[in-house]
Each structure stands twice: as structure tokens, then as C-alpha cells.
Amino acid sequence: EIVNYEFDTKDLVCLALSSVVGVWYLLRKHWIANNLFGLAFSLNGVELLHLNNVSTGCILLGGLFIYDVFWVNG
């Protein structure tokens, strides 16, 4: 019951593309691959929050931007 999954073609395509990016990052440590991972984790985190309106999301992302600027440039 727990392992009973159904895969679609889009799931397999996404798995293949994400595997290519993962191997690319492991082999080259390229900054674009690193940014793709950061973008994926950020989008997943924002989707898990279930924000009730756009202004709350904008405030959250603005605070994260200021936090990022502080730690990168500070």
C-alpha cells in the first residue's frame, strides 16, 4: 500500500531532468546548477506555507531578500 505509486510520462521526464541537473552539480559544482537547486527548494518551501494572500508572500520574500543581501554583502 505504501509503495503503490503510479508514474506518468511527465513524472519520468521530470525525474530525468532533475537527475541531469544533480549529476551536473556533483561533477562541476557550477553556480547555475546551485541556483536551480536553490530555486527549487525555495518554491517548494513557499508552496508548503499555504499563504492566504499575495501581500503576505511579498512581505515574506522581501524579508528573505534583505536577509540574503545582508549575509552575502555583510
C-alpha positions, 0 to 999 in steps of 0.5 A: 500500500505504501509503495503503490505509486503510479508514474506518468510520462511527465513524472519520468521526464521530470525525474530525468531532468532533475537527475541531469541537473544533480549529476551536473552539480556533483561533477562541476559544482557550477553556480547555475546548477546551485541556483536551480537547486536553490530555486527549487527548494525555495518554491517548494518551501513557499508552496508548503506555507499555504499563504492566504494572500499575495501581500503576505508572500511579498512581505515574506520574500522581501524579508528573505531578500534583505536577509540574503543581501545582508549575509552575502554583502555583510 
